Amino acid sequence: MDDMLLSQIADALGVSVEDIKCPTPIIMSFQNAESFNKQSSLNPALIDALKQQLTEKDSQLLKKDEQIAQLLSILAGK
């Protein structure tokens, strides 16, 4: 894929070309001082909220994958 096509896709998605090219997966780490010092005192409500956020993020990533596929098919037709 050439840089011009990547640039067009990045512009359409509102991200940088580097974001698209980056082979490194997104890694999120959540930690506060209290849970770091007391591993047994994890808040179940916090864990549920984080799981819900990750589920939403997964959904957003799937939509972005679909958008990229659509853009690629449109750009391939030009």
Secondary structure as GFF3:
##gff-version 3
##sequence-region A 1 78
A	DSSP	alpha_helix	3	13	.	.	.	ID=ss1
A	DSSP	alpha_helix	17	21	.	.	.	ID=ss2
A	DSSP	alpha_helix	33	37	.	.	.	ID=ss3
A	DSSP	three_ten_helix	39	41	.	.	.	ID=ss4
A	DSSP	alpha_helix	44	76	.	.	.	ID=ss5
###
